[in-house]
């Protein structure tokens, strides 16, 4: 019979007990639940998020002559084109609002939304090299893109303010109204909507690259079912008006113009629908984003 004796080493036992009692600052493990969103981790990495915001803004104008001045040039040229095509040729009314101010108000919101949408939709594919080297909450990147685009929005809002001030002394007086307080809330909703839709597209694009090709075309078409170059009151044909009313951007744009100019077609039901759509898109986007995050390195 083979008799064996178990020998224990005090040093080994002590190390084992010490390892069991260690309190780790960070534990990286796979998501085991569908709705385990880890939003707390995003807040803990807020310093990194601000570094990405600075990187995006600086990189956008590196090796350019005019730099942020392009934020003034782009809306001015776009407004001039809209004024000629939709104002002079198509003769679409602007609900008594000065045409230049009308077009620029829509362009300001649309430029921010489209920029946030297209840039966040490239999160996984465009940053695969970073994701494969170091851990951080992946949601930090699309959020930083949305925040960095607010700088561009702020510059264009200054331009819009200058235009409104000019027309205030030239036949289109501006009046302060309580709806102006809604503008920050509209911008937040616009940012959340762009973030939600952007990360949904980003998650799908990791497997189906066709969506990245279709996105540019889809964004251009999307602008025309949003009241950017026409007021909602101009649409009388009920056969396709439902499509514009189903657009969650429509109440945002109309409320924005109502707050500034006092003219806009807004109903409580349309506002509630837009807010509900934004929250659902954001929640669905975060859930899908976190789900794809676990395996996207195998497909990118």
Secondary structure, DSSP 8 states (H G I E B T S, - for coil): ---------HHHHHHHHHHHT---S-------STT---HHHHHHTHHHHHHHHHHHHHHHTTT-SSGGGHHHHHHHHHHHHHIIIIIIIS----TTS-HHHHHHHHHHHHHHHHHHHHHHTTHHHHTHHHHTT----THHHHHHHHHHHHHHHHHHHHHHHHHHHHHHTTT------GGGGGHHHHHHHHHHHHHHHHHHHHHHHTT-THHHHHHHHHHHHHHHTTTTSS-GGG---HHHHHHHHT-HHHHHHHHHHHHHHS-----HHHHHHHHHHHHHHHHHHHHHHHHHHTTHHHH-
